[in-house]
Amino acid sequence: MTVTLTDTAPPSTTELLTGVILGPAFRREHGFWQRLISTEPFRRPAGGTPEERLDLAYDRLRILNLSLDSGARLAADPRALAALHAWLGPVDPALTTVAGIHYNLFLGSLLDHDCAGRRDLSDYLSMRRIGTFLCTEVAHGNNAAAMETTATYDRERDGFVLHTPNPGAQKFMPNTSPAGGAKSGLVAARLVADGSDHGVRLFLVPLTDDREALPGVRVRRLPARMGSPVDHCLTSFDRLFVARDALLGPAEEGAAPGEFRTGPGDRRRRFLTSIGRVTPGRISMSACAAGSARATLAVAVRYGGHRMISGSRGAPPVPVNAHRTHHGPLASAMATVFAMSLLYRRAQERWEACTDEEARTDAVRLVDVAKAWITWRARDVIVESRERCGAQALLENNGMTELVTGVEGAITAEGDNIALYAKAAADMLFAAEPGGDGAPDRAPRPGDLADTRFLGRLLASVQDTWFARARARALRAPDADTLGRWNAAAGPALRGVEAYAYRQAAEAYAEARATLPEGTARDRLGELERLFALEWVSRNSGDLLAAGHLSAAQVDALPEAVEDLVTAVAAHAPELADSFALPEELLADWPIAGPGYADAYDDPRGPWNTGRADAR
């Protein structure tokens, strides 16, 4: 018997960098979604009205559901939910929105509150009914202290009466129309029993059949929003009765008929538990924004490689990417996109790993900051990529315009970015002294701009500087003026949070580089890492010079160091874009991603096709 040994080829540079972006288990975590968006139902359609595109989004949602082995398993897996958003986001933002609401906010919340499996979920798993989530109110956002929709316990009928008392209490922007089929929702309402306020809780409420709102429910479509067409609505309740089991919560709250009691715990904690799905939702928003930024950047890099322009003084034409004015911004965007992808995974892993309350608080803060920072940077990258593709990218068939407007939704969804930064700033402002969060003293020490450890210390010092300024301003304000103290500190404190995000992304870069073997992939990632850090250091070089962390000679050397790294990154931009692992089917649906993009404008009746091209 002869045994033949076959050597396994080592992973390529592209494969290693794909593992950096998507994680070492990227085939298992992302392969299903890559294959799904490559199939015909998810290919980019030609044109269509907003209503037709909305119908398509719900049709695709049902196809997606049929493709799953278990909708409940997807809803229970935050990593799978994030992967869904990363891959569906560039394909169909409307589908991504309704899928995230159904699987994460709706179905995930039901699973989280029903560990015993006592609730029948078959209608939602089969999508006989689509799920939605009604929390935000017109006048109150997600401010639980001010929320006005009520659910009053009716002792005689042993259930709850949902009611909207005024225009400001209408639920704002849920996808509650009959579009796509019958819908049910989880409604956040203030639970009132025997005249006592028991805080805001979630109630499972049937909202529509496949034609209209059910009795007691009023649904009105909002004006069209910018970006993807989703059936955002105003929704109100006119003394709608729901049974006791509509309330999501512990089984001990289900006392005997005619009785009602709530479990222990303060009202705010119960509300935060009710909306616990917001945290994986923010991770998903980060993944969606990073995925959309990767797609637009990959298209811009490809287009710049085959869009030819005239050379100077009679020289042969060259790709537009040959010019520093074109490839420079894309090289910077490449460093940012890797940072975004690494930061969202770092935040996700920290959140999954935390085991105690203090660690969870820190992990949730990182998730919140990462969501804001990533979605803001995604907007920068998407807009830059669109501009580098010129007028072609303004056309809907080239795929970018929907993502330019779509990222605005991610900036506001699952918590407005400024609000997330403000909460993090308030938490961090007096949480530690300069050099805090367990870091060593960051007194000025000499270093080399090529040394990423030195760059890491500089990034930490930028964070310290802004929080020190914020603390100093807050302490100068009168103690009795709480709002005045916050307003005095808010500006520099938010800059401190931004610096914290950059620092966390830089640390994620360093950890990822350390996992790579010596070789080309590690070199490429190191170039991206240094470009990312140096551009941020350059923006803060004045403060670093004043504090003695940088010398005048180093400040003078920064522009040259950045330019050298831009050149290095731009030289490998096509290979770096390939590491995004975008399916060719996806790219084929965006004409400017291919060298034959002009063929999309071919005219069968044009003279070049009718034999009269050479006519005089």
HELIX and SHEET records of a PDB file:
HELIX    1   1 THR A   13  LEU A   22  1                                  10    
HELIX    2   2 PHE A   26  LEU A   36  1                                  11    
HELIX    3   3 GLU A   40  PHE A   42  5                                   3    
HELIX    4   4 PRO A   50  SER A   67  1                                  18    
HELIX    5   5 GLY A   71  ALA A   75  1                                   5    
HELIX    6   6 PRO A   78  LEU A   88  1                                  11    
HELIX    7   7 PRO A   93  GLY A  100  1                                   8    
HELIX    8   8 ILE A  101  GLY A  108  3                                   8    
HELIX    9   9 SER A  109  ASP A  112  1                                   4    
HELIX   10  10 SER A  122  LEU A  125  1                                   4    
HELIX   11  11 PRO A  167  ALA A  169  5                                   3    
HELIX   12  12 ARG A  244  ALA A  246  5                                   3    
HELIX   13  13 ALA A  251  GLU A  253  5                                   3    
HELIX   14  14 ARG A  267  SER A  274  1                                   8    
HELIX   15  15 VAL A  278  HIS A  306  1                                  29    
HELIX   16  16 SER A  312  GLY A  314  5                                   3    
HELIX   17  17 VAL A  320  ALA A  322  5                                   3    
HELIX   18  18 ARG A  324  ALA A  353  1                                  30    
HELIX   19  19 GLU A  357  ARG A  388  1                                  32    
HELIX   20  20 GLY A  390  LEU A  394  5                                   5    
HELIX   21  21 GLU A  396  ASN A  398  5                                   3    
HELIX   22  22 MET A  400  THR A  412  1                                  13    
HELIX   23  23 ASN A  417  LEU A  429  1                                  13    
HELIX   24  24 THR A  452  ARG A  476  1                                  25    
HELIX   25  25 THR A  482  THR A  515  1                                  34    
HELIX   26  26 THR A  520  ARG A  539  1                                  20    
HELIX   27  27 SER A  541  ALA A  546  1                                   6    
HELIX   28  28 ALA A  552  ALA A  571  1                                  20    
HELIX   29  29 ALA A  573  ASP A  578  1                                   6    
HELIX   30  30 GLU A  584  ALA A  588  1                                   5    
HELIX   31  31 PRO A  591  ALA A  593  5                                   3    
HELIX   32  32 TYR A  597  TYR A  601  5                                   5    
HELIX   33  33 PRO A  607  THR A  610  1                                   4    
SHEET    1   A 5 ILE A 130  LEU A 134  0                                        
SHEET    2   A 5 LYS A 183  ALA A 193  1                                        
SHEET    3   A 5 THR A 150  ASP A 154  1                                        
SHEET    4   A 5 GLY A 159  HIS A 163 -1                                        
SHEET    5   A 5 LEU A 240  ALA A 243 -1                                        
SHEET    1   B 3 ILE A 130  LEU A 134  0                                        
SHEET    2   B 3 LYS A 183  ALA A 193  1                                        
SHEET    3   B 3 SER A 196  THR A 208 -1                                        
SHEET    1   C 3 LYS A 171  PHE A 172  0                                        
SHEET    2   C 3 CYS A 233  PHE A 237 -1                                        
SHEET    3   C 3 VAL A 217  ARG A 221 -1                                        
SHEET    1   D 2 MET A 308  ILE A 309  0                                        
SHEET    2   D 2 VAL A 318  PRO A 319 -1                                        
END                                                                             
